[in-house]
Amino acid sequence: MIVTLLQGLKGADNVINANFRKLVLGRAVGNAGDSIYMIAMNWFILQLTNSALWIGIMNVAIVLPGVLLFLFGDSIDRHSKRRLLVAVEFSQLVIVVMLIGLVALHIKLPGIYVGLVFVAALFGSLAYPIQDTLVPLLVEPDQLVQAQADMSIAYKGTDYVFNALSGFLISLCSVLGVLIMDAATFVVTVATFRRIKLAEPRQQHTREKSLYLNQILVGFKIISTDPLLRLLTFASVVMNFFFGGLNTYVVLFGRHFGGSIYYGILESMSAVGILLGMTVVYRQLKKLTFGSLTSSATFGARYS
């Protein structure tokens, strides 16, 4: 999939396209790494605690950083995107190595694992907006739409594929072996991003931190005063809540059915369902009105 993507990137400037190919490759490999340690640590925490509550806490640690990304926009704007990208991927590598050490030493303190996964997920979440700000610097304006599509495929495709594969890998190699493989993916990602050659424009540090915070507050105020935005925000919260619950139960169902290989099968079915939803089902649902579509999606997520 990624090879096809990279071969399909065409344009007049070979240097720019070579750099963009490195960005796509790094995104794909890095996202595979994200998926692997998230799935592995969910299974590990179940083995360690035998508790659905701790699996829920682990999933909160995984998804919560995505809610906090708005706090870092100003910092991303002020610094070199390439250096930030290398730094966040290297930070994930360090944390995965720490997880490997803790698992190898048979440390049985679930709070430590949850805390480390939260920090790793925070760095992983930061990688995506940083990468998105790099795209316009690497391709021509008329290539932006296709470039963003390629980045989205690299992100979503590897996410679904490696979510599905991780359960099978755990059954073959154990959680420790999977984490070691995961560390290797971050080594590749760091090396790939370091090879991007980019003369970034000089940053103008004219915006005060207080101004940025005021802009964030204005955004919250707009949401709170607009009925449609309030409805969309509420619906998104409800849907994400149920998806989070589903992630917890998939782990429990995998154990109930017989082990991590069944966990992998369930993740595979989830991946197939999502891909079908993005293609076949989407073509039918887009014929509905916005309100009907939102209601149908919420009902399906709630009662399926």
Secondary structure, DSSP 8 states (H G I E B T S, - for coil): -HHHHHHH---S-HHHHHHHHHHHHHHHHHHHHHHHHHHHHHHHHHHHH--HHHHHHHHHHHHHHHHTGGGGHHHHHHS-HHHHHHHHHHHHHHHHHHHHHHHHTT---HHHHHHHHHHHHHHHHHHHHHHHHHHHHHS-GGGHHHHHHHHHHHHHHHHHHHHHHHHHHHHHHHHHHHHHHHHHHHHHHHHHHHT-----------S-HHHHHHHHHHHHHHHHH-HHHHHHHHHHHHHHHHHHHHHHHHHHHHHHHTSHHHHHHHHHHHHHHHHHIIIIIHHHHTTS-HHHHHHHHHHHHHH-
